[in-house]
């Protein structure tokens, strides 16, 4: 699926992964009480991004208060600078508190 927006320069367009709606003990967590997710899936990469591993469909880790939230159609996306990305998730299976999103 093509990204709805093409990021410029060193920007990366990310779809946040949504955390599970219940805790490990089975308690439902209200939407307002959930923390902002720190993981996302790259949807598009700007032409001046230097890290070769940053490409579409890669899961990344980023800071809680970084980036600019944008809404494109019905999708909530995050626009990050390359330097705001803290890491690339090598094995997404290890991050069991998040569920997959369709990319």
N, C-alpha and C positions, 0 to 999 in steps of 0.2 A: 504494500500500500504506500503510495506517495505521500510525503508530508504536505500538509496544507499550507505551510509557510517555509520559505527557504531562508535559513539564517545567513547573515552577512558576516564577513571577516572571521573572527575567532569564536563565534557564537555556536551553541549546540542547542537544538530543540529536543526537549525530553518529555515523555509521558510518565508521570509519577505512578509508582505501583501502589495500589490501595492495600492497606493492612487488613487483616482478617477482622470480621465483625465481632468475634468472641475471643475471650482469653483462653489460655490453655486449659483452665479449669471449667470451661463451658459457659462462663458468664458473658452475656451480651454487653458490648461496650458501646455507649451512645456516641453518635457521630461527633458531638461537641467535645467529648472527653478524649478522643483519639489524638495522638500526636501526629504532626505532619510527617509523612513518609520521607525517608532519607534515601530511598532507592528509586531508580527510574530506568526506563528503557529509551535509548537514543532513537529519535525519529528522523533527525536530519542534522547534518554537520556543515558548518560554513567552510569556505574555501581556504581560509588561512589557519585552520586548526592544524597544529604541528604534530600532535600525537597520532601516529598511524593506527593505533589500536582503537581509537574512537571512531566508530562507524555505526551505521544503522543497525538496530536490533541488539546492540550491546547493552548489558545491564551495568549501571554506574552507581556510585555512592557520591552524595553531595551534602553540603551543609544545610542545616535546618532553615536558615533565614537567607539563603542565597537565591539569586536569579530573579526574574520578573515573571509573574504569573500572567498568562494570556489565555483567552478563551477564543477558540476558533470553531465556529459552528456549535456543536454540543460538546466538544472536547476541551478539557482543561489541560493546558500544556505549560511548560516551564522553559524559559529562555535563559540559558546559563552562558557565562564566559568560560572559556576553556580552563582558566586558572581557578575557577570555582569548583571544578570537579575534583573530588578527593581521591577517587580510585575507580578501578574497573573491577567488577565482580567476575572472578575467574570461574567459580562453580556456583551458579544460581541455586542449585539444590540445597546448599548449606544455609540459605536464607529462608528458613521455613516459616517465619512470622509474616511473610508477604505472599500474596497469590499472584499468579500470572495475569497479564493483561493482553488483550489482543492487539498486536502491533501490525 
